[in-house]
């Protein structure tokens, strides 16, 4: 029965470490979208309507 408490304790420590690593990388900007703006300019868009001032 004692080994269950020991394994539970270690699993909670490991889970807390993974949670801390995720939160740290999220606040550090690891998951920011760096390719989105570059790819957005390559997509075809509708042609802008020509404005004629007559």
Buried (B, 14 or more C-beta within 10 A) or exposed (E): EEEEEEEEEEEEEEEEEEEEEEEEEEEEEEEEEEEEEEEEEEEEEEEEEEEEEE
